[in-house]
Amino acid sequence: MTYDTLYEQIKIKKTCLCVGLDTDLSKIPVHIAAMPHPIFEFNRRIIEATAPYCVAYKLNTAFYEAEGVEGWEDLEKTVKYIKEKYPEIFIIADAKRGDIGNTAVQYAKAFFTKMDFDAVTLSPYMGFDTIKPFLKYKDKWVIILALTSNKSADQFETLQTIIGNAGSSANALARHHVPLYEKVIRESINSTEEYLNIDGTDPLDTSMNHIMFVVGATKQEKLSEIRKYCPNHFLLVPGVGAQGGSLDSVLKYGRNSKVGLLINSSRGIIYASTGKDFTEKAAEAASKFRM
């Protein structure tokens, strides 16, 4: 899926909502839990209820890995179901992979070829080698962890580091201190453009067509600052709802001329009810994210 295709869906649906399918067997309604392949059955019904109100789904792979082979089958069945019924919807594997060499090559093959996700979340802390194998796939996306929404993110992500003199890129800076998450964003953009030989002559070919960044809604005060050096890229913003992030603040400080946001909500939507009305309540919760 291209940048402009995603933006068109945001305009059509008047939302930038990404529904997180973090499906926990212990939390789904009991009448669904008793069915064959209950995770897929729950997902299917949530998708039918929320598809009119979202432009993306994010599947956190931990919830599927925890159920072994059947969980992986339900993961693949869910992706296939979305692709067949709602091909316009963007699908994210929230896997947070971060390895190098042949391992990264195999991860890219698994998520982009075998399971046909549109994007995968990656940890950049082993360097750009963890990103490169994923950039070889046309119209697939890398979503890089930058400033996350968890409480202990400040242990590493906001530490001061040095940036600058990073090569011949037009975005290279004089050496100065910046927080680590800023260095991650700046150098990921520069490295992606250099690796893909993006020289600025083709306005449709920029790093914003290949990478996004995770910035938590609980760090909303940083969004306007990040937009100064990352004005055009999409940001995946978790943490609205159950983690306390504000939808209005994220839109106020984080959106750009093409919105540039995928705002994720998981528990606040898929577990809006655990009764037989869970689909109606999920749809109601999702509809509140309309812009």
Buried (B, 14 or more C-beta within 10 A) or exposed (E): BEBEEBBBBBEEBEBBBBBBBBBBBEEBBEEBBEEEBBBBBBBBBBBBBBBEBBBBBBBBBEBBEEBEEBBBBBBBBBBEBBBEEBEBBBBBBBBBBBBBEEEBBBBBBBBBEEBBBBBBBBBBEEEBEBBBBBBEBEEBBBBBBBBBBEEEBEEEBBEEEEBEEBEEBEEBBEEEEBBBBBBBBBBBBBBBBBBBEBEEEEEEBBBBBBBBBBBBBBBBEBBEEBBEEBEBBBBBBBBBBBBEBBBEBBBEBBBBEBBBBBBBBBBBBBBBBEEEEBBEBBBBBBBBBEB
